[in-house]
Amino acid sequence: MTLTIEFRSYWAKAKPNDEGEAGWHPFAYHSLDVAAVAAALWDQSPAIRHSFRVAFGAAGLDSEATLRAWVLFFVALHDIGKLHALFQILAPNAVAECWPELTAETVFKQTDRYDHGLDGLVSVQSEIADWTGAGDRQIRKGFKPWLGAVMGHHGDLPVSADAWPTSVRTPKHRYAQPAVLQRDRQARHDWVRVAGELFLQPVGLSLADQPPTPDVAAHRLLAGFCSLCDWIGSNTDYFPYARWRLTPEAYFQAQLERIRQQDILRQVGLIANLESCNGLQSLLRPDEQPRGVQALVDRLDPAPTLTIVEAPTGSGKTEAALAHAWRLLESECADAIIFALPTQATANAMLARAMRFAEQAFGGANVVLAHGHRAFNPAFQQLVDAGRRRTAQGGVEASLQCASWLASSRKRVFLGQVGVCTVDQVLLSVLPVRHSFVRSFGVARAVLIIDEVHAYDAYMNGLLTEVLKRHRAVGGSAILLSATLPASIRNTLLNAWGGDGPEDAPYPVVWQASSAATTANTLPDDQQPAERTVDVELMKLADAFPDTGLIDRIIAAAKANALVGIVMNTVQDAQRLASLLRERSDCLVDLFHARFRLCDRQRIEEQVIGDYGRDADRARGRILVATQVIEQSLDLDFDWLITQICPVDLLFQRIGRLHRHLRHGRPAGFVQPLCSVISVADDDYALHELIYGDPRLLWRTEQLLAEAEQMHFPAAYRSWIEQVYSETAWDDEPEEIYGKHLGWRDCQRAAMDTARQRASMTISQFRDEDHQATALTRDGEMGLTVLPLLDDSRFLDGTRLEDLDEFQRLERLALNAVPVPRSWEKWLIGCDYDDEGRLRLLMQAEGEGVWAASLEQAFRYSIARGLEKASREETPAGAEAP
């Protein structure tokens, strides 16, 4: 292979001052470090090869070897923007050794604003014709999206420089003496030629050949793959700085051998040994047998498909999904599993089950919870630690960006074998946030399981349908779970996958959609769920709030050793009711909602699951007052359930916590399950309408409750939900209710359109740590984040922010943040925003575990009640999320 002096005299990574033998790392060697990681990951992961084959399938490639060659070739060009004097001059010590002629006199337009990704992309596009030696405009045009993907690896992903606003894509001309300009250009040309000789020529390709044209899904897959390889290839623990000694070909082969001998990909958690699938029985307790939809797992096609499981709460959907996912892992169309849930509480509750699964499927693997440090793979911590080391590049160094990205634990979920997160983290993969393509790559290599898929509004469903479309486009598999999925939403999700099948099927059912057909797998007669009858009572009370008589009943039930669950629709109502119950009795009263600091909320979640769950001590009664945080996925088992009015599908979710497990010895008076529903005294649903959007869903649910003394399951899942969600107007439906429904329906369509428009944006508009980024996944819900601090800016536990390093600070800020409704913004005037968009609420200690803030509206935070507007004076409550 021909050697040239030009690219050999350029550095890619350099220490601020020379330390030891090598203070800088040659450009060619770093490029080949990253290409070697890409080659090893490609060769060791059948799932990644599968994703690329499917994503580029429409490009007409004649072989996988051809695709591999193009991928490695362009990955080797990911940092070609560093072959530029404005970048090289950033490290004077390195330049003095590798290119002593480059001085301030020869580079006369030095700037710290040179971005080797964006500015480099602008610089090289005009040179493609020289590289290829081809006059064919299509060939030159074909290089642009590939270069945009690999050169956008620092967070922003253009298809090409043409996609960037004019103000930021002006090439930097005449920045140095002509000899320097020519040397930069020749170095880039020479490196492209060497990369072509290394990766294209062995499979019969040349620079004059047309690369396959990537669509959006393929483009993002390539960008995420390149970013990940760059992060690993930038880790000096695995790829130390080296002096120029070997030819590019010899160095590349040596790095491939290093990766193999040190088993680097396994060390960092990207590759793991998969155990043989022993069937669903291995995921159950010794005394359990597969039941219901679990019995269908072996009949499901273990090929890339969309699977929708509709089955009652507590029927084992989670185990069925994990067993099917295990078979998909065995079929080598995925490397990992991502389990996405609607709330942090449900994500926390899923972690223990995910860890058990990982132990069985992988013999112990990288299990990551999307918030908190639990089960964090030490190898990822090494990546974070390595990235903290200063380099001459500062914030643009790939290892630093990797460390910063991974230090926020909610993102690690996309790089392990088993990840548990809230659905927001998955939805961000299709939104215009920095590094969203890394999330996309993480989703692409995983079986995506989304629980409680009925729980999302039209805006979130608009994003979810885009996730499904892109996941299908890269050969992915998705499993969606719900007990209460309206047919209209189910059909929308199937259509997003390209599926089209029968309008309905007997409940329970498992749908599978592939490119060929959609099938409905129903249960045999001997696996039909047992019929279950739940007594219901409807109480119409002022403001849908318990009156004295109901409060007395609740206290009496707890004294009779019953575990009572009460679900309120607003935090304010939950806080108020918990206080009344504590004042009126000496019963154990617990409070659980979303307006706690995350560190307090995690503690309360664990307590709630222990005190009201499957294995709770039921010798003494107690009362849990909660919000919607308990209606999804949590394994709670109440003797009596009380709930404010809500749409029927969510009501059924709440009822799923009532007599959840078959047990003997329930307290007298509670042997038969009873759900008491509190509605408003008239048809004005007030705050409840603002929370759920469509008053017709509330009105219809209430009418069915008024006519029934009992619910009969599983039949009610279909009959009640389809009646409530039917678009056909009821004969006795009030005109005002119908009119509001039409307005709500128009808003839902607009919200879905907005979601699709945002998902179609190609330029990153938000940092992915930005509070605005998280807000993008929800349509107006939990719009603000408050950070309670002491007056001297310490956390409430006394920890000083300045005593933490940059990476510890990210986690501590997350653990101390409190989500609040956007309507609170008018009461938080005077609070400053921090760099991540959190409102800093300065407080003073008021007592043990209690702090207060004095603004125009008083606020109080306590570890027992969470954050609340104190009752200094009456203030309008506004619509509040749980």
Helices and strands as residue ranges (DSSP letters): H 5-8, E 11-14, E 24-26, H 27-44, H 46-55, G 57-59, H 64-75, G 80-82, H 85-88, H 92-98, H 118-125, H 128-132, H 137-151, G 161-163, G 166-168, H 178-195, I 196-200, G 201-203, H 216-233, H 248-262, H 264-267, G 280-283, G 292-299, E 306-310, H 317-330, E 336-341, H 344-362, E 367-369, H 378-387, G 394-396, H 398-407, G 409-415, E 418-422, H 423-427, G 428-430, H 436-444, E 446-450, G 453-455, H 458-473, E 477-482, H 487-496, E 509-513, E 518-522, G 525-527, E 532-540, G 542-544, H 548-559, E 563-567, H 571-584, E 588-592, H 598-612, E 622-626, G 628-630, E 640-644, H 648-655, E 674-679, H 686-692, H 695-707, E 710-713, H 715-725, H 735-759, H 771-775, E 784-790, G 801-803, H 806-816, E 818-820, G 822-827, E 832-833, E 839-847, E 850-854, E 858-862, E 866-869
